[in-house]
């Protein structure tokens, strides 16, 4: 069942129950008022009759007439003719026997009307006779040490007829109100549930994979807030799906690139190894084949090592300790200078003393990868600069962190385009693949560098101009 029909049915049940309760108590109250009015009239009438009968009977007794039974009949006849209306009847009972009946019929009055009746007291009861209602009122007095009961009978059908009319009218009125309210409630529930139906449609679209859909909020109530939350949820799901798709694409690309990168050295190694085992080679050919096998094996070793470091860093947090930049400079000069001298490249280092929080070994790896990348892009006899400076009044990031120190590595080599600079940190990405492979690169050094920098909550900036050189700057920010 639709929600709007549930709302409609619930409201109709509540409305019908409320109308029934109100109508029941109002009709009951009106009936009781009408019935009490008739009862008071009947009691007043009985009092008048009793007074008249007793007065005349007392006069007859005073005159010496002691035939009470016959006198009661005559007195009741005179009183009946002078006071009662056609719808009323009078009965006189003396000494447990009826001595007068105004309707000429034998009185069929329940004995309960006379139970617990004291002198001067009255009892009454309402009886139904031949589809009509009557009120019986009896009064009790002692005459000549015998019980005298004056019983008046008055029609009470008016209250019951009014009750039936009110019930019929209430039924008609209730039916009209319920039908009118049903139409009005249906229109209101349709208006109120329309945003919910739209929400249901939108969530169905989201379930089907359409995350671009947007729902217009129709107010600031709970439904409007729900619509806004659905929009936020759809946007979050869309971003997450895009991230997952990008991650899947990167993984597929990573596997494809890794397969491609490993295929070349493996082919070389297998080819030269087969040559060594199947052919007679000269000393010069033997050394050449051995050198190829050795260099390609070292490249595979470097690739596997960097892959292991990437996987490790992706799964583990690093432990940061204070690192002195002058110690970092001495270690880099010790490692990098011998490597650069093979290509007659000069390293100019000017690192301002300071303390940064990080992992010293990983920061050495970052700087060596940047220096090695600059070496591969530089010609023989060129210069590479390693500059470190404290940041005094730097730009504040969105997370309210201020830059505290920057390290930059600058070369004056071949440079690269903006497109290459945007992808330089992707796995297995090489600006010049032939040059990189010749220099022993596998396209993982800068990927590892970018991940280490990210783990240090630092930022890597790349500035490059083709034919002029490249500057890579690592900016460290203060930690909260």
C-alpha positions in Angstrom: 0.0 0.0 0.0 1.3 3.4 -0.9 2.3 5.8 1.9 -0.4 8.4 0.8 -3.1 5.7 1.2 -1.7 4.8 4.6 -1.9 8.4 5.6 -5.4 8.8 4.2 -6.7 5.6 5.9 -5.1 6.5 9.3 -6.6 10.0 9.2 -10.0 8.7 8.2 -10.0 6.2 11.1 -8.9 8.9 13.5 -11.6 11.3 12.2 -14.3 8.7 12.3 -13.4 7.6 15.8 -13.3 11.3 16.9 -16.7 12.0 15.3 -18.2 8.8 16.8 -17.0 9.7 20.3 -18.2 13.3 20.1 -21.5 12.3 18.6 -22.0 9.5 21.2 -21.5 11.7 24.2 -23.5 14.6 22.8 -26.5 12.4 21.8 -26.3 10.6 25.1 -26.3 13.9 27.0 -29.2 15.3 25.0 -31.2 12.1 25.6 -30.5 12.1 29.3 -31.6 15.8 29.5 -34.8 15.0 27.6 -35.5 11.9 29.7 -34.8 13.7 33.0 -37.2 16.5 31.9 -39.9 13.9 31.2 -39.2 12.2 34.5 -39.4 15.4 36.5 -42.7 16.2 34.8 -44.0 12.7 35.6 -43.0 13.1 39.3 -44.6 16.5 39.5 -47.8 15.1 38.0 -47.7 12.2 40.5 -47.2 14.6 43.4 -50.3 16.6 42.3 -52.4 13.5 41.9 -51.2 12.1 45.3 -52.0 15.4 47.0 -55.4 15.6 45.4 -56.4 12.0 46.2 -55.2 12.2 49.8 -56.9 15.6 50.4 -60.3 14.3 49.1 -59.9 11.0 50.9 -59.1 12.9 54.1 -62.3 15.0 53.8 -64.4 11.9 53.3 -62.9 10.2 56.3 -63.6 13.4 58.3 -67.2 13.3 57.1 -67.6 9.8 58.5 -67.4 7.9 55.3 -65.1 4.9 55.9 -65.7 2.9 52.7 -62.1 3.7 51.5 -61.8 1.3 48.6 -65.0 2.6 46.9 -64.2 6.2 47.8 -60.7 5.8 46.3 -62.1 4.8 42.9 -64.5 7.8 42.9 -61.8 10.2 43.9 -59.3 8.8 41.3 -62.0 9.2 38.6 -62.6 12.8 39.5 -58.8 13.6 39.7 -58.2 11.8 36.4 -60.8 13.8 34.6 -59.6 17.1 35.9 -55.8 16.8 35.7 -54.6 14.1 33.3 -54.0 14.3 29.6 -54.9 11.6 27.1 -51.4 10.1 27.0 -51.3 9.6 30.8 -52.9 6.9 32.9 -53.7 6.6 36.6 -53.7 3.5 38.9 -54.6 3.2 42.5 -53.6 0.3 44.6 -54.9 -0.1 48.1 -54.0 -3.0 50.5 -52.1 -4.8 47.7 -55.1 -4.7 45.3 -55.8 -2.3 42.4 -59.0 -0.4 43.1 -58.8 1.9 40.0 -57.4 1.9 36.5 -58.0 4.9 34.2 -57.5 2.9 31.0 -60.0 0.2 32.0 -57.4 -2.5 31.7 -55.8 -4.7 34.3 -52.6 -3.1 35.4 -49.5 -5.1 34.5 -47.0 -3.3 36.7 -43.8 -4.9 37.8 -43.6 -5.6 41.5 -40.1 -4.1 41.5 -41.8 -0.7 41.4 -42.9 -1.2 45.0 -39.8 -2.7 46.4 -37.9 -0.7 49.1 -40.7 1.9 49.0 -41.0 3.9 52.2 -43.9 6.1 53.4 -43.6 9.4 51.6 -41.2 8.0 49.1 -41.4 7.5 45.4 -40.2 4.9 42.9 -40.1 5.1 39.1 -39.3 2.9 36.2 -39.3 3.2 32.4 -40.9 0.4 30.4 -41.4 -0.4 26.8 -44.9 -1.4 25.7 -46.0 -2.0 22.2 -43.1 -0.1 20.6 -43.7 2.8 23.0 -42.0 3.9 26.2 -43.8 4.9 29.4 -42.7 6.2 32.8 -44.3 4.7 35.8 -44.1 6.7 39.0 -45.5 5.5 42.3 -46.0 7.2 45.7 -46.6 5.5 49.0 -48.6 6.5 52.0 -50.5 4.7 54.9 -54.3 5.0 55.1 -56.1 3.1 57.9 -52.9 1.2 58.5 -52.9 -0.1 54.9 -50.6 0.7 52.0 -52.0 3.2 49.5 -50.0 3.6 46.2 -50.8 6.2 43.6 -49.3 5.1 40.3 -49.1 7.5 37.3 -48.2 6.4 33.9 -46.9 8.9 31.4 -45.7 8.4 27.8 -41.9 8.9 27.4 -41.5 8.1 23.7 -40.6 11.6 22.8 -37.1 11.3 24.3 -36.5 8.0 22.5 -37.9 9.3 19.2 -35.6 12.3 19.5 -32.7 9.8 20.2 -33.5 7.9 17.0 -33.8 11.1 15.0 -30.5 12.4 16.3 -28.8 9.1 15.6 -30.1 9.1 12.0 -29.0 12.7 11.5 -25.6 12.0 13.1 -25.1 9.1 10.7 -26.0 11.2 7.7 -23.8 14.1 8.9 -20.9 11.8 9.7 -21.1 10.1 6.3 -21.1 13.5 4.6 -18.2 14.8 6.7 -16.1 11.6 6.2 -16.7 11.6 2.4 -15.8 15.3 2.1 -12.8 14.8 4.4 -11.7 11.8 2.4 -11.5 13.9 -0.8 -9.7 16.7 1.0 -7.3 14.4 2.8 -6.5 12.6 -0.4 -5.6 15.8 -2.1 -3.6 17.0 0.9 -1.8 13.6 1.3 -1.1 13.6 -2.5 0.4 17.1 -2.2 2.5 16.2 0.9 3.7 12.8 -0.4 4.6 14.1 -3.9 8.1 15.0 -2.7 8.5 11.6 -1.2 7.5 10.0 -4.5 10.1 12.2 -6.2 12.7 11.1 -3.6 11.7 7.4 -4.2 12.2 8.0 -8.0 15.6 9.7 -7.4 16.8 6.9 -5.1 15.8 4.4 -7.7 17.8 6.3 -10.3 20.8 6.3 -7.8 20.4 2.6 -7.3 20.4 2.1 -11.0 23.7 3.9 -11.2 22.7 7.4 -12.2 24.6 9.6 -9.8 24.3 12.8 -11.8 20.6 13.2 -10.9 19.8 16.2 -8.7 16.7 16.7 -6.6 15.4 20.2 -6.1 14.6 20.8 -2.4 10.9 22.0 -2.0 11.2 23.6 1.4 13.0 23.7 4.7 11.0 21.0 6.4 12.1 17.4 7.1 11.3 16.4 3.5 13.4 19.3 2.1 16.2 18.4 4.4 15.9 14.8 3.3 16.1 15.9 -0.3 19.2 17.9 0.4 20.8 14.9 2.2 19.9 12.7 -0.8 21.7 15.2 -3.1 24.7 15.2 -0.8 24.6 11.4 -0.7 24.4 11.1 -4.5 27.3 13.5 -4.8 29.4 11.6 -2.3 28.6 8.3 -4.0 29.5 9.9 -7.4 32.8 11.1 -6.1 33.5 7.7 -4.5 32.6 5.8 -7.6 34.8 8.1 -9.6 37.6 7.5 -7.1 37.1 3.7 -7.3 37.0 3.8 -11.1 40.1 5.9 -11.1 41.7 3.5 -8.7 40.7 0.5 -10.8 42.0 2.3 -13.9 45.3 3.1 -12.2 45.7 -0.5 -11.0 45.0 -1.8 -14.4 47.4 0.7 -15.9 49.9 -0.2 -13.2 49.7 -3.9 -14.0 50.0 -3.1 -17.7 52.9 -0.8 -17.2 54.6 -3.2 -14.8 54.2 -6.0 -17.2 55.6 -3.9 -20.0 58.5 -2.6 -18.0 59.4 -6.1 -16.7 59.1 -7.6 -20.1 62.0 -5.6 -21.7 64.7 -6.6 -19.1 63.5 -10.1 -18.9 63.6 -10.5 -22.7 67.1 -9.1 -22.7 68.3 -11.3 -19.9 66.7 -14.4 -21.4 68.1 -13.6 -24.8 71.7 -13.1 -23.7 71.5 -16.0 -21.3 70.4 -18.2 -24.2 73.2 -16.8 -26.2 75.7 -17.7 -23.5 74.5 -21.3 -23.2 74.1 -22.1 -26.8 76.9 -20.2 -28.7 80.6 -20.0 -28.6 81.4 -16.3 -27.9 84.5 -14.3 -28.0 85.8 -12.6 -24.9 84.4 -9.3 -26.0 81.0 -10.7 -26.8 81.0 -12.6 -23.5 81.6 -9.4 -21.6 78.9 -7.5 -23.5 76.3 -10.2 -22.8 77.3 -10.4 -19.2 77.1 -6.6 -18.8 73.6 -6.6 -20.4 72.4 -9.3 -18.0 73.9 -7.6 -15.0 72.5 -4.1 -15.8 69.0 -5.5 -16.6 69.1 -7.6 -13.5 70.1 -4.5 -11.4 67.2 -2.6 -13.0 64.8 -5.4 -12.0 66.2 -5.4 -8.5 65.7 -1.6 -8.2 62.2 -1.9 -9.6 61.2 -4.6 -7.1 62.8 -2.7 -4.2 60.8 0.5 -5.1 57.6 -1.5 -5.6 58.1 -3.0 -2.1 58.6 0.4 -0.6 55.5 1.7 -2.4 53.4 -1.2 -1.0 54.8 -0.8 2.5 54.2 3.0 2.6 50.6 2.5 1.4 49.9 0.2 4.3 51.9 1.7 7.1 52.3 5.0 8.8 55.7 6.6 9.3 57.3 7.5 12.6 58.4 11.1 12.6 61.3 12.4 14.6 63.3 15.7 14.5 65.6 15.8 11.5 68.4 18.4 11.2 68.7 19.7 7.7 72.5 20.1 8.0 72.8 16.4 8.8 70.6 15.7 5.8 72.9 17.8 3.6 76.1 16.0 4.7 74.5 12.6 4.0 73.2 13.7 0.6 76.7 15.0 -0.5 78.3 11.8 0.6 75.9 9.7 -1.5 75.2 11.9 -4.5 78.5 13.4 -5.3 80.2 10.2 -6.4 77.2 9.3 -8.6 77.2 12.8 -10.2 80.9 12.8 -10.8 80.6 9.9 -13.3 78.7 12.3 -15.5 80.9 15.3 -14.5 77.9 17.0 -13.0 78.4 19.5 -10.1 76.1 19.6 -7.1 75.8 23.0 -5.5 74.3 22.6 -2.1 73.1 25.4 0.1 70.8 24.1 2.9 69.9 26.5 5.7 70.1 24.8 9.1 66.7 23.9 10.6 64.8 21.1 12.1 61.9 19.4 10.4 59.7 16.5 11.6 60.0 13.3 9.5 61.8 10.1 8.8 65.4 10.8 8.0 66.0 7.8 5.8 62.8 8.4 3.8 63.7 12.1 3.3 67.1 11.1 2.0 65.3 8.8 -0.4 63.2 11.8 -1.5 66.2 14.0 -2.1 68.2 11.3 -3.9 65.3 10.5 -6.2 64.9 14.2 -7.1 68.7 14.6 -7.6 68.8 11.4 -9.7 65.9 12.6 -11.8 67.7 15.9 -12.3 70.9 13.9 -13.3 69.0 11.9 -15.9 67.6 15.1 -17.5 71.0 16.9 -17.4 73.9 16.9 -19.9 77.5 16.2 -18.9 79.3 19.1 -17.2 76.0 20.8 -16.1 75.0 21.9 -12.6 72.4 20.7 -10.1 71.3 22.9 -7.2 70.1 21.7 -3.8 68.7 24.7 -1.9 67.0 24.6 1.6 65.3 27.6 3.2 63.1 28.4 6.2 59.8 29.9 5.3 59.2 33.2 7.2 55.8 34.5 6.1 54.4 31.9 3.7 51.0 31.1 2.3 48.5 29.4 4.6 46.9 26.1 3.4 43.2 25.3 3.7 43.9 23.2 6.8 45.4 26.3 8.6 48.9 25.0 8.4 51.8 27.4 7.6 54.9 26.4 5.6 58.0 26.2 7.7 60.7 24.9 5.3 61.3 24.2 1.6 63.8 22.0 -0.2 64.3 22.5 -3.9 66.3 20.6 -6.6 67.0 22.5 -9.8 68.5 21.3 -13.0 69.2 23.0 -16.3 68.5 20.1 -18.5 66.0 19.2 -21.1 62.9 20.2 -19.1 59.4 18.9 -19.9 56.0 20.0 -21.0 53.1 20.9 -18.6 51.4 17.7 -19.6 54.4 15.6 -18.6 54.8 17.6 -15.4 51.3 16.8 -14.4 51.9 13.0 -14.8 55.5 12.9 -13.7 54.6 11.2 -10.4 52.5 8.4 -11.9 53.8 4.9 -11.7 56.0 3.9 -14.7 55.5 7.3 -16.3 58.6 8.4 -18.2 59.1 11.6 -20.1 61.8 10.1 -22.3 61.6 6.4 -22.0 64.7 5.7 -24.0 66.8 8.1 -21.9 65.3 6.8 -18.7 66.0 3.1 -19.5 69.5 4.0 -20.7 70.0 5.7 -17.2 68.6 2.6 -15.4 65.2 4.2 -14.5 61.9 2.2 -14.1 59.4 5.1 -13.7 58.8 4.4 -10.0 61.3 6.8 -8.3 59.0 9.9 -8.4 55.9 7.9 -7.5 57.7 6.7 -4.4 58.9 10.3 -3.8 55.4 11.7 -4.0 54.0 9.1 -1.6 56.8 9.8 1.0 56.1 13.5 0.7 52.4 12.9 1.2 53.1 10.8 4.3 55.0 13.8 5.7 52.0 16.1 5.1 54.3 18.1 2.7 53.7 19.3 -0.8 55.7 18.7 -4.0 55.7 21.5 -6.6 57.0 21.0 -10.1 58.1 23.8 -12.4 59.6 23.1 -15.7 60.3 24.7 -19.1 61.3 22.6 -22.1 64.9 23.2 -23.0 65.7 25.3 -19.9 65.4 22.9 -16.9 63.2 21.8 -14.0 62.7 22.8 -10.4 61.2 20.4 -7.9 60.3 21.9 -4.5 59.3 20.1 -1.4 57.4 22.3 1.1 57.1 21.2 4.8 54.2 22.5 6.9 54.0 22.9 10.6 52.1 20.0 12.3 49.1 20.6 14.6 
